[in-house]
Amino acid sequence: MSAANDILSNHQHIVSELTLIPATGGVFEVVVDDATIFSKKSLGRHANPNEVLDLFAEMVGADVNRHGN
């Protein structure tokens, strides 16, 4: 939930939809416009603090300011 909160807190002005899909077995994947930007299963580890937010920011582009900036 932290990754979703981070994305919405910083990029709510550009996010039109965010879906959380519960799963079992420790699956945690973040997909933006059909591209997987983080996969716990593929990497074999949890995301580091702010890692998903930084990957999201890279995906949307450096020219997109975070909310409130």
VMD Tcl script that builds the backbone (N, CA, C; Angstrom):
set m [mol new atoms 207]
animate dup $m
set s [atomselect $m all]
$s set {name element resname resid chain x y z} {
  {N N MET 1 A 0.819 -1.187 0.000}
  {CA C MET 1 A 0.000 0.000 0.000}
  {C C MET 1 A 0.864 1.253 0.000}
  {N N SER 2 A 2.044 1.163 0.556}
  {CA C SER 2 A 2.917 2.331 0.604}
  {C C SER 2 A 3.273 2.831 -0.794}
  {N N ALA 3 A 3.546 1.905 -1.711}
  {CA C ALA 3 A 3.909 2.311 -3.070}
  {C C ALA 3 A 2.736 3.030 -3.743}
  {N N ALA 4 A 1.525 2.516 -3.558}
  {CA C ALA 4 A 0.345 3.162 -4.138}
  {C C ALA 4 A 0.154 4.544 -3.529}
  {N N ASN 5 A 0.304 4.655 -2.227}
  {CA C ASN 5 A 0.174 5.941 -1.541}
  {C C ASN 5 A 1.236 6.927 -2.027}
  {N N ASP 6 A 2.474 6.447 -2.179}
  {CA C ASP 6 A 3.556 7.313 -2.664}
  {C C ASP 6 A 3.247 7.856 -4.056}
  {N N ILE 7 A 2.784 6.971 -4.942}
  {CA C ILE 7 A 2.478 7.394 -6.306}
  {C C ILE 7 A 1.340 8.414 -6.313}
  {N N LEU 8 A 0.274 8.119 -5.569}
  {CA C LEU 8 A -0.861 9.050 -5.556}
  {C C LEU 8 A -0.517 10.364 -4.871}
  {N N SER 9 A 0.279 10.326 -3.827}
  {CA C SER 9 A 0.656 11.554 -3.127}
  {C C SER 9 A 1.498 12.468 -4.002}
  {N N ASN 10 A 2.327 11.872 -4.851}
  {CA C ASN 10 A 3.262 12.657 -5.657}
  {C C ASN 10 A 2.825 12.892 -7.092}
  {N N HIS 11 A 1.932 12.053 -7.602}
  {CA C HIS 11 A 1.560 12.158 -9.017}
  {C C HIS 11 A 0.062 12.064 -9.245}
  {N N GLN 12 A -0.737 12.432 -8.248}
  {CA C GLN 12 A -2.192 12.336 -8.393}
  {C C GLN 12 A -2.724 13.144 -9.570}
  {N N HIS 13 A -2.009 14.170 -9.962}
  {CA C HIS 13 A -2.456 15.027 -11.057}
  {C C HIS 13 A -2.303 14.385 -12.437}
  {N N ILE 14 A -1.598 13.242 -12.533}
  {CA C ILE 14 A -1.442 12.571 -13.826}
  {C C ILE 14 A -1.962 11.133 -13.818}
  {N N VAL 15 A -2.336 10.612 -12.652}
  {CA C VAL 15 A -2.831 9.233 -12.563}
  {C C VAL 15 A -4.341 9.236 -12.776}
  {N N SER 16 A -4.795 8.544 -13.812}
  {CA C SER 16 A -6.225 8.475 -14.074}
  {C C SER 16 A -6.854 7.229 -13.472}
  {N N GLU 17 A -6.032 6.226 -13.190}
  {CA C GLU 17 A -6.550 4.983 -12.622}
  {C C GLU 17 A -5.429 4.256 -11.893}
  {N N LEU 18 A -5.766 3.674 -10.741}
  {CA C LEU 18 A -4.818 2.862 -9.986}
  {C C LEU 18 A -5.601 1.680 -9.442}
  {N N THR 19 A -5.133 0.479 -9.737}
  {CA C THR 19 A -5.837 -0.728 -9.321}
  {C C THR 19 A -4.918 -1.574 -8.461}
  {N N LEU 20 A -5.413 -1.972 -7.294}
  {CA C LEU 20 A -4.704 -2.912 -6.434}
  {C C LEU 20 A -5.372 -4.271 -6.579}
  {N N ILE 21 A -4.582 -5.299 -6.878}
  {CA C ILE 21 A -5.117 -6.635 -7.053}
  {C C ILE 21 A -4.495 -7.545 -6.002}
  {N N PRO 22 A -5.280 -7.975 -5.027}
  {CA C PRO 22 A -4.752 -8.857 -3.993}
  {C C PRO 22 A -4.303 -10.191 -4.601}
  {N N ALA 23 A -3.215 -10.720 -4.067}
  {CA C ALA 23 A -2.696 -12.001 -4.541}
  {C C ALA 23 A -2.058 -12.732 -3.367}
  {N N THR 24 A -1.782 -13.983 -3.563}
  {CA C THR 24 A -1.120 -14.773 -2.531}
  {C C THR 24 A 0.311 -15.071 -2.967}
  {N N GLY 25 A 1.101 -15.554 -2.041}
  {CA C GLY 25 A 2.459 -15.965 -2.372}
  {C C GLY 25 A 3.458 -14.832 -2.455}
  {N N GLY 26 A 3.142 -13.674 -1.898}
  {CA C GLY 26 A 4.104 -12.582 -1.881}
  {C C GLY 26 A 4.305 -11.884 -3.209}
  {N N VAL 27 A 3.343 -11.986 -4.105}
  {CA C VAL 27 A 3.453 -11.336 -5.409}
  {C C VAL 27 A 3.268 -9.834 -5.230}
  {N N PHE 28 A 4.171 -9.061 -5.807}
  {CA C PHE 28 A 4.060 -7.603 -5.794}
  {C C PHE 28 A 4.629 -7.094 -7.099}
  {N N GLU 29 A 3.759 -6.612 -7.965}
  {CA C GLU 29 A 4.182 -6.086 -9.253}
  {C C GLU 29 A 3.536 -4.738 -9.480}
  {N N VAL 30 A 4.276 -3.846 -10.111}
  {CA C VAL 30 A 3.756 -2.528 -10.458}
  {C C VAL 30 A 3.833 -2.405 -11.973}
  {N N VAL 31 A 2.669 -2.169 -12.576}
  {CA C VAL 31 A 2.565 -2.079 -14.029}
  {C C VAL 31 A 2.027 -0.701 -14.386}
  {N N VAL 32 A 2.711 -0.024 -15.303}
  {CA C VAL 32 A 2.286 1.293 -15.780}
  {C C VAL 32 A 2.135 1.202 -17.293}
  {N N ASP 33 A 0.937 1.503 -17.778}
  {CA C ASP 33 A 0.671 1.450 -19.226}
  {C C ASP 33 A 1.169 0.149 -19.848}
  {N N ASP 34 A 0.833 -0.968 -19.225}
  {CA C ASP 34 A 1.172 -2.322 -19.691}
  {C C ASP 34 A 2.659 -2.670 -19.596}
  {N N ALA 35 A 3.464 -1.847 -18.972}
  {CA C ALA 35 A 4.886 -2.142 -18.783}
  {C C ALA 35 A 5.155 -2.379 -17.294}
  {N N THR 36 A 5.757 -3.514 -16.968}
  {CA C THR 36 A 6.088 -3.812 -15.579}
  {C C THR 36 A 7.318 -3.000 -15.184}
  {N N ILE 37 A 7.162 -2.147 -14.163}
  {CA C ILE 37 A 8.304 -1.340 -13.721}
  {C C ILE 37 A 8.943 -1.900 -12.456}
  {N N PHE 38 A 8.212 -2.776 -11.733}
  {CA C PHE 38 A 8.805 -3.460 -10.583}
  {C C PHE 38 A 8.116 -4.802 -10.416}
  {N N SER 39 A 8.908 -5.853 -10.194}
  {CA C SER 39 A 8.373 -7.184 -9.941}
  {C C SER 39 A 9.183 -7.847 -8.837}
  {N N LYS 40 A 8.546 -8.032 -7.689}
  {CA C LYS 40 A 9.203 -8.722 -6.576}
  {C C LYS 40 A 9.566 -10.144 -6.987}
  {N N LYS 41 A 8.693 -10.791 -7.733}
  {CA C LYS 41 A 8.944 -12.160 -8.172}
  {C C LYS 41 A 10.183 -12.241 -9.060}
  {N N SER 42 A 10.298 -11.333 -10.011}
  {CA C SER 42 A 11.459 -11.346 -10.914}
  {C C SER 42 A 12.760 -11.009 -10.206}
  {N N LEU 43 A 12.703 -10.029 -9.300}
  {CA C LEU 43 A 13.912 -9.578 -8.607}
  {C C LEU 43 A 14.236 -10.410 -7.376}
  {N N GLY 44 A 13.234 -11.104 -6.828}
  {CA C GLY 44 A 13.453 -11.925 -5.644}
  {C C GLY 44 A 13.658 -11.115 -4.380}
  {N N ARG 45 A 13.101 -9.911 -4.353}
  {CA C ARG 45 A 13.269 -9.046 -3.177}
  {C C ARG 45 A 12.141 -8.026 -3.111}
  {N N HIS 46 A 11.983 -7.446 -1.915}
  {CA C HIS 46 A 11.032 -6.355 -1.737}
  {C C HIS 46 A 11.606 -5.074 -2.346}
  {N N ALA 47 A 10.755 -4.136 -2.644}
  {CA C ALA 47 A 11.203 -2.833 -3.140}
  {C C ALA 47 A 11.881 -2.057 -2.018}
  {N N ASN 48 A 12.917 -1.353 -2.345}
  {CA C ASN 48 A 13.581 -0.463 -1.389}
  {C C ASN 48 A 12.711 0.783 -1.189}
  {N N PRO 49 A 12.906 1.499 -0.078}
  {CA C PRO 49 A 12.126 2.733 0.133}
  {C C PRO 49 A 12.243 3.678 -1.070}
  {N N ASN 50 A 11.119 4.163 -1.537}
  {CA C ASN 50 A 11.017 5.097 -2.669}
  {C C ASN 50 A 11.399 4.500 -4.018}
  {N N GLU 51 A 11.756 3.228 -4.076}
  {CA C GLU 51 A 12.172 2.626 -5.352}
  {C C GLU 51 A 11.050 2.642 -6.379}
  {N N VAL 52 A 9.850 2.243 -5.981}
  {CA C VAL 52 A 8.726 2.210 -6.919}
  {C C VAL 52 A 8.366 3.624 -7.368}
  {N N LEU 53 A 8.372 4.566 -6.432}
  {CA C LEU 53 A 8.091 5.958 -6.782}
  {C C LEU 53 A 9.109 6.490 -7.782}
  {N N ASP 54 A 10.373 6.203 -7.568}
  {CA C ASP 54 A 11.417 6.649 -8.495}
  {C C ASP 54 A 11.263 5.994 -9.872}
  {N N LEU 55 A 10.931 4.711 -9.894}
  {CA C LEU 55 A 10.723 4.017 -11.169}
  {C C LEU 55 A 9.512 4.588 -11.905}
  {N N PHE 56 A 8.458 4.918 -11.142}
  {CA C PHE 56 A 7.274 5.536 -11.746}
  {C C PHE 56 A 7.640 6.892 -12.341}
  {N N ALA 57 A 8.392 7.684 -11.599}
  {CA C ALA 57 A 8.805 9.008 -12.080}
  {C C ALA 57 A 9.633 8.887 -13.358}
  {N N GLU 58 A 10.510 7.889 -13.430}
  {CA C GLU 58 A 11.289 7.657 -14.655}
  {C C GLU 58 A 10.366 7.312 -15.818}
  {N N MET 59 A 9.353 6.500 -15.532}
  {CA C MET 59 A 8.431 6.047 -16.574}
  {C C MET 59 A 7.623 7.206 -17.163}
  {N N VAL 60 A 7.161 8.109 -16.311}
  {CA C VAL 60 A 6.325 9.210 -16.812}
  {C C VAL 60 A 7.150 10.357 -17.378}
  {N N GLY 61 A 8.425 10.385 -17.057}
  {CA C GLY 61 A 9.308 11.400 -17.630}
  {C C GLY 61 A 9.729 12.458 -16.642}
  {N N ALA 62 A 10.933 12.921 -16.805}
  {CA C ALA 62 A 11.524 13.914 -15.895}
  {C C ALA 62 A 10.815 15.262 -15.963}
  {N N ASP 63 A 10.129 15.516 -17.069}
  {CA C ASP 63 A 9.467 16.813 -17.222}
  {C C ASP 63 A 8.144 16.889 -16.468}
  {N N VAL 64 A 7.686 15.775 -15.874}
  {CA C VAL 64 A 6.441 15.760 -15.101}
  {C C VAL 64 A 6.796 16.031 -13.632}
  {N N ASN 65 A 6.380 17.178 -13.138}
  {CA C ASN 65 A 6.663 17.535 -11.753}
  {C C ASN 65 A 5.806 16.724 -10.795}
  {N N ARG 66 A 6.347 16.524 -9.596}
  {CA C ARG 66 A 5.566 15.882 -8.550}
  {C C ARG 66 A 4.513 16.865 -8.063}
  {N N HIS 67 A 3.384 16.348 -7.574}
  {CA C HIS 67 A 2.270 17.169 -7.116}
  {C C HIS 67 A 2.741 18.179 -6.091}
  {N N GLY 68 A 2.354 19.410 -6.272}
  {CA C GLY 68 A 2.718 20.476 -5.349}
  {C C GLY 68 A 4.028 21.167 -5.666}
  {N N ASN 69 A 4.759 20.673 -6.669}
  {CA C ASN 69 A 6.034 21.305 -7.043}
  {C C ASN 69 A 5.878 22.170 -8.267}
}
mol reanalyze $m
mol bondsrecalc $m
mol representation Tube
mol addrep $m
